[in-house]
Amino acid sequence: MAVKRKRLVLVAAVILVAGLGVSAYQHWRAAPDANRLTLYGNVDIREVYAAFYDSGRINQMLVQEGDAVHKGELLATLEQSRFADALATANAQAANQRHILAALLAGSRPEQIAQAKAQMDALAAVYQNDAANYNRYATLAPHGAATIQQRDDAQAVYLNAKNNYEAARQAYILAVKGPRAEDIAAAQAAYDAATASAALAAQEYNDTKLYAPTDGIIEERVQEPGDMTSPSAPVYVIALTNPLWVRAYVPESDLGRVQLGMAASISTDSYPGKTYRGWIGYISPTAQFTPKTVETPDLRAQLVYQLRVYACDPKGQLQLGMPATVNIDLTRHEPQGAARGADACSGQNATTK
């Protein structure tokens, strides 16, 4: 009986010690870690709505949802026939104005000057002859050797010849001087306007092609070939995966414990046991009330400050809106700095902006 009683006492002692151990462990697990700050938030990715510059009917859609695209990659095209016709018309008008300007700048050709001089000389001879005839009739008329009518007719012919000669002389002078500076300036302005119109038509023709504005992932294919589109109607929604961050909120009481560049680890429920390296890249300068979608250990009415914790995600596992947990090691008193934090990702998805 004594042995049995000793065994019962020993078992009771073991149970008591085990219970105390479990209780202590649970208390240790429940106690907050003064050296680590845990925050909760969601993965945040910026989006670009890619659209054409001009209105038209979509001809081709070259990428699908989920495709990775690079800056400058062709994504879609519009039907180009009317843009091509407009470009051809503008180029022809520019060419015409260029020839007009070139002719004015070149001035009169030697043949034109020679022709004007020959015309002037011919009319000068006619003018001199008619002047001599008029002088004879003017001398004879007072003595009755010629009638007054003959004198007047000779005078009319003489004056007409004089005017013709003067017009030919002015034409010769203009041919020698060439175009006026004002005419050249007007032609230059017309050519510049036609050139600008041709450049605009060329740009509108090039705008029938939609290129990726940046690297990213096609998140949504909004339209399809055959749809009429416009600059206000997005064709694709592109998720920008660089930079990638978790939007979290730190209580006001913990704001003094965090600094820009502090290292952090990020985890999600989607990949248990998987952590992603990160760092604090932004701290909001203004306080706000905790958003309803964010869970923190403190009361929701408490003021919080928004953080952006940039993440290294080379495999693209973090998705937009995914809940995430951020753990910040407060024992590292020297922040890495945003640039050094980017280096921690070895150049993979870690650019800060």
C-alpha positions as CSV (number, residue, x, y, z in Angstrom):
1,M,0.0,0.0,0.0
2,A,2.9,2.3,0.8
3,V,4.4,1.7,-2.6
4,K,1.1,2.3,-4.4
5,R,0.6,5.5,-2.4
6,K,4.1,6.7,-3.4
7,R,3.3,6.0,-7.0
8,L,0.1,8.0,-6.9
9,V,2.0,11.0,-5.3
10,L,4.6,10.8,-8.0
11,V,2.1,10.7,-10.8
12,A,0.2,13.7,-9.2
13,A,3.5,15.6,-9.0
14,V,4.3,14.9,-12.6
15,I,0.8,16.0,-13.7
16,L,1.2,19.2,-11.6
17,V,4.6,20.0,-13.0
18,A,3.4,19.4,-16.6
19,G,0.4,21.6,-16.0
20,L,2.6,24.4,-14.7
21,G,4.9,23.9,-17.7
22,V,2.0,24.1,-20.2
23,S,0.6,27.2,-18.5
24,A,4.0,28.9,-18.5
25,Y,4.4,28.1,-22.2
26,Q,1.0,29.4,-23.1
27,H,1.7,32.5,-21.1
28,W,5.0,32.9,-22.9
29,R,3.4,32.5,-26.3
30,A,0.6,35.0,-25.4
31,A,3.0,37.6,-24.0
32,P,3.9,40.3,-26.5
33,D,7.5,40.3,-27.9
34,A,9.1,43.7,-27.0
35,N,11.7,43.1,-29.7
36,R,9.3,42.4,-32.6
37,L,6.4,44.3,-34.0
38,T,3.7,42.5,-35.9
39,L,1.4,44.3,-38.3
40,Y,-1.4,43.2,-40.5
41,G,-2.3,44.5,-44.0
42,N,-2.8,43.7,-47.6
43,V,-0.6,43.4,-50.7
44,D,-1.0,46.6,-52.7
45,I,-0.2,46.8,-56.4
46,R,-0.6,49.9,-58.6
47,E,-2.5,49.5,-61.8
48,V,-2.2,51.2,-65.2
49,Y,-5.2,51.5,-67.6
50,A,-3.8,51.2,-71.1
51,A,-5.8,52.9,-73.8
52,F,-5.3,54.1,-77.4
53,Y,-4.7,57.8,-78.0
54,D,-7.4,57.9,-80.8
55,S,-10.8,56.4,-81.4
56,G,-11.3,53.6,-83.8
57,R,-12.1,49.9,-84.2
58,I,-9.8,47.4,-82.6
59,N,-8.1,45.2,-85.1
60,Q,-5.8,43.0,-83.0
61,M,-5.4,42.0,-79.3
62,L,-2.0,40.4,-78.9
63,V,-1.8,39.5,-75.2
64,Q,-4.0,37.6,-72.8
65,E,-4.8,38.0,-69.1
66,G,-1.9,36.8,-66.9
67,D,0.7,37.5,-69.6
68,A,3.9,39.3,-68.4
69,V,4.6,42.3,-70.6
70,H,7.6,44.6,-70.9
71,K,7.7,48.3,-71.5
72,G,7.4,49.1,-75.2
73,E,5.8,45.7,-76.1
74,L,3.0,45.8,-78.7
75,L,-0.3,45.0,-77.1
76,A,-3.0,45.8,-79.6
77,T,-3.7,47.7,-82.9
78,L,-6.5,49.7,-84.5
79,E,-7.7,49.5,-88.1
80,Q,-5.3,51.7,-89.9
81,S,-6.8,52.5,-93.4
82,R,-8.2,55.9,-92.6
83,F,-5.1,57.0,-90.7
84,A,-3.0,55.8,-93.6
85,D,-5.0,57.9,-96.1
86,A,-4.8,61.0,-93.8
87,L,-1.1,60.5,-93.6
88,A,-0.7,60.3,-97.4
89,T,-2.8,63.4,-97.9
90,A,-0.8,65.4,-95.3
91,N,2.5,64.3,-96.8
92,A,1.4,65.3,-100.3
93,Q,0.4,68.8,-99.1
94,A,3.7,69.2,-97.3
95,A,5.6,68.2,-100.5
96,N,3.6,70.8,-102.5
97,Q,4.4,73.6,-100.1
98,R,8.0,72.5,-100.1
99,H,8.2,72.9,-103.9
100,I,6.5,76.3,-103.7
101,L,9.0,77.5,-101.1
102,A,11.9,76.2,-103.0
103,A,10.8,78.0,-106.2
104,L,10.6,81.3,-104.3
105,L,14.0,80.8,-102.6
106,A,15.6,80.0,-105.9
107,G,14.4,83.2,-107.4
108,S,13.9,83.9,-111.1
109,R,15.6,81.6,-113.6
110,P,18.1,83.1,-116.0
111,E,15.8,82.2,-118.9
112,Q,13.0,84.2,-117.2
113,I,15.2,87.2,-116.8
114,A,16.3,87.0,-120.4
115,Q,12.7,86.6,-121.6
116,A,11.6,89.7,-119.6
117,K,14.5,91.7,-121.0
118,A,13.7,90.7,-124.6
119,Q,10.1,91.7,-124.1
120,M,11.2,95.0,-122.6
121,D,13.6,95.7,-125.5
122,A,10.9,94.8,-128.1
123,L,8.4,97.2,-126.6
124,A,11.0,99.9,-126.3
125,A,11.6,99.8,-130.0
126,V,7.8,100.0,-130.6
127,Y,7.6,102.8,-128.1
128,Q,10.4,104.8,-129.8
129,N,8.9,104.3,-133.2
130,D,5.4,105.4,-132.1
131,A,7.0,108.4,-130.3
132,A,8.7,109.5,-133.5
133,N,5.4,109.2,-135.5
134,Y,3.6,111.3,-132.9
135,N,6.2,114.0,-133.0
136,R,6.0,114.2,-136.8
137,Y,2.2,114.5,-136.8
138,A,2.4,117.1,-134.0
139,T,4.8,119.1,-136.1
140,L,2.8,118.8,-139.3
141,A,-0.6,119.4,-137.9
142,P,-0.2,123.2,-137.2
143,H,0.8,123.8,-140.9
144,G,-2.1,121.8,-142.3
145,A,0.2,119.0,-143.6
146,A,-1.6,116.6,-141.3
147,T,-5.0,116.5,-139.8
148,I,-5.8,116.9,-136.1
149,Q,-7.3,113.4,-136.2
150,Q,-4.0,111.9,-137.4
151,R,-2.1,113.7,-134.7
152,D,-4.5,112.5,-132.0
153,D,-4.4,108.9,-133.3
154,A,-0.6,109.0,-133.3
155,Q,-0.6,110.3,-129.8
156,A,-2.9,107.5,-128.6
157,V,-0.7,104.9,-130.2
158,Y,2.4,106.5,-128.7
159,L,0.9,106.6,-125.2
160,N,-0.2,102.9,-125.4
161,A,3.3,101.9,-126.5
162,K,4.8,103.9,-123.7
163,N,2.6,102.1,-121.1
164,N,3.4,98.7,-122.6
165,Y,7.1,99.5,-122.4
166,E,6.9,100.7,-118.8
167,A,5.0,97.5,-117.8
168,A,7.7,95.3,-119.5
169,R,10.4,97.3,-117.8
170,Q,8.9,96.8,-114.4
171,A,8.5,93.1,-115.1
172,Y,12.2,92.9,-116.0
173,I,13.1,94.7,-112.7
174,L,11.0,92.2,-110.7
175,A,12.5,89.3,-112.5
176,V,16.0,90.5,-111.6
177,K,15.1,91.2,-108.0
178,G,13.2,87.9,-107.5
179,P,10.4,87.2,-105.0
180,R,9.6,89.6,-102.1
181,A,10.8,88.7,-98.6
182,E,7.2,88.7,-97.5
183,D,6.2,86.2,-100.1
184,I,9.0,83.9,-99.0
185,A,8.0,84.3,-95.4
186,A,4.4,83.4,-96.2
187,A,5.5,80.4,-98.2
188,Q,7.8,79.3,-95.3
189,A,4.9,79.6,-92.8
190,A,2.7,77.5,-95.1
191,Y,5.3,74.9,-95.5
192,D,5.9,74.7,-91.7
193,A,2.1,74.3,-91.1
194,A,2.0,71.6,-93.7
195,T,5.0,69.8,-92.2
196,A,3.4,70.0,-88.7
197,S,0.1,68.5,-90.1
198,A,2.1,65.7,-91.7
199,A,3.9,65.0,-88.4
200,L,0.6,65.0,-86.6
201,A,-0.9,62.6,-89.1
202,A,2.2,60.4,-88.7
203,Q,1.8,60.4,-85.0
204,E,-1.9,59.5,-85.3
205,Y,-1.0,56.7,-87.6
206,N,1.6,55.4,-85.0
207,D,-1.0,55.8,-82.3
208,T,-3.0,53.0,-83.9
209,K,-0.6,50.7,-82.1
210,L,-0.9,50.3,-78.3
211,Y,2.4,49.6,-76.5
212,A,2.9,48.6,-72.9
213,P,3.7,51.8,-70.9
214,T,5.7,49.8,-68.4
215,D,6.6,46.3,-67.2
216,G,3.8,44.4,-65.5
217,I,1.2,41.6,-65.7
218,I,-2.0,41.8,-67.8
219,E,-4.6,41.8,-65.0
220,E,-7.7,42.3,-67.2
221,R,-8.4,42.3,-70.9
222,V,-11.3,44.8,-71.1
223,Q,-12.0,44.9,-74.9
224,E,-11.8,42.6,-77.8
225,P,-11.1,42.8,-81.6
226,G,-14.0,44.5,-83.4
227,D,-14.9,46.8,-80.5
228,M,-15.0,50.5,-81.0
229,T,-12.6,52.2,-78.5
230,S,-11.6,55.7,-77.5
231,P,-9.0,57.3,-75.3
232,S,-11.3,57.2,-72.3
233,A,-11.9,53.4,-72.7
234,P,-9.1,51.2,-71.3
235,V,-8.2,48.2,-73.4
236,Y,-6.0,46.4,-70.8
237,V,-5.5,46.8,-67.0
238,I,-1.8,46.2,-66.2
239,A,-0.7,45.4,-62.7
240,L,2.6,47.0,-61.8
241,T,4.6,44.3,-59.9
242,N,7.6,46.6,-59.3
243,P,7.6,48.0,-56.7
244,L,5.4,45.6,-54.7
245,W,4.5,46.5,-51.2
246,V,2.2,45.5,-48.3
247,R,0.0,48.4,-47.0
248,A,-0.1,48.0,-43.2
249,Y,-0.9,50.3,-40.3
250,V,1.1,50.9,-37.1
251,P,-0.6,52.2,-33.9
252,E,0.4,55.6,-32.7
253,S,1.9,54.0,-29.6
254,D,4.4,52.0,-31.7
255,L,5.2,54.8,-34.3
256,G,8.4,55.7,-32.5
257,R,9.7,52.2,-32.7
258,V,9.8,52.0,-36.5
259,Q,12.0,53.8,-39.0
260,L,12.4,54.0,-42.7
261,G,14.5,51.2,-44.1
262,M,14.0,48.8,-41.2
263,A,14.1,45.2,-42.3
264,A,10.9,43.2,-42.2
265,S,9.6,39.7,-43.0
266,I,6.3,39.1,-44.7
267,S,4.1,36.0,-44.6
268,T,0.7,35.1,-46.0
269,D,-1.9,32.4,-45.4
270,S,-1.6,31.3,-49.0
271,Y,1.9,30.0,-48.6
272,P,2.3,28.7,-45.0
273,G,5.9,28.7,-43.8
274,K,7.0,31.0,-46.7
275,T,8.4,34.4,-45.7
276,Y,9.4,37.2,-48.0
277,R,12.1,39.7,-47.3
278,G,11.1,43.4,-47.1
279,W,11.8,46.7,-45.6
280,I,9.8,49.8,-44.5
281,G,9.9,52.2,-47.5
282,Y,7.2,54.7,-46.5
283,I,5.7,56.0,-43.3
284,S,2.6,58.3,-43.6
285,P,3.2,61.8,-42.0
286,T,-0.5,62.0,-41.0
287,A,-2.6,59.9,-38.7
288,Q,-5.9,58.2,-39.6
289,F,-8.5,55.9,-38.1
290,T,-7.9,52.2,-38.7
291,P,-9.6,51.1,-41.9
292,K,-12.3,48.5,-41.3
293,T,-10.5,46.0,-43.5
294,V,-7.4,46.0,-41.3
295,E,-7.0,44.0,-38.2
296,T,-4.7,45.1,-35.4
297,P,-4.4,43.9,-31.8
298,D,-5.5,47.4,-30.6
299,L,-8.9,49.0,-30.7
300,R,-10.1,50.1,-34.1
301,A,-10.9,53.6,-33.0
302,Q,-7.2,54.1,-32.2
303,L,-5.2,56.4,-34.6
304,V,-2.8,54.6,-36.8
305,Y,-0.2,55.5,-39.5
306,Q,0.1,53.9,-42.8
307,L,3.2,52.0,-43.7
308,R,4.4,50.6,-47.0
309,V,6.5,47.6,-46.5
310,Y,8.3,46.8,-49.8
311,A,8.6,43.1,-50.6
312,C,11.0,40.9,-52.5
313,D,8.8,38.5,-54.5
314,P,10.9,37.1,-57.4
315,K,8.4,34.3,-58.1
316,G,5.4,36.6,-58.3
317,Q,3.4,34.8,-55.5
318,L,2.0,37.9,-53.8
319,Q,-1.2,38.9,-55.4
320,L,-3.2,42.1,-55.2
321,G,-5.4,42.3,-52.1
322,M,-3.8,39.3,-50.5
323,P,-3.9,39.5,-46.6
324,A,-0.4,39.6,-45.2
325,T,1.4,39.6,-41.9
326,V,4.5,41.9,-41.4
327,N,7.0,41.2,-38.7
328,I,9.5,43.9,-37.9
329,D,12.7,43.1,-36.0
330,L,13.1,46.1,-33.6
331,T,16.5,44.9,-32.3
332,R,18.1,46.2,-35.5
333,H,18.6,49.8,-34.5
334,E,20.3,50.9,-37.7
335,P,17.8,51.0,-40.6
336,Q,19.1,49.7,-43.9
337,G,17.8,52.7,-45.9
338,A,15.5,52.4,-48.9
339,A,18.4,51.9,-51.4
340,R,20.1,49.2,-49.3
341,G,16.7,47.5,-48.8
342,A,16.4,47.3,-52.6
343,D,19.8,45.6,-52.8
344,A,18.6,43.0,-50.4
345,C,16.4,41.6,-53.1
346,S,19.4,41.1,-55.5
347,G,17.6,43.3,-58.0
348,Q,14.5,41.3,-58.1
349,N,11.2,43.2,-57.7
350,A,12.7,45.6,-55.2
351,T,12.9,49.0,-56.8
352,T,11.4,51.8,-54.6
353,K,9.7,54.8,-56.0
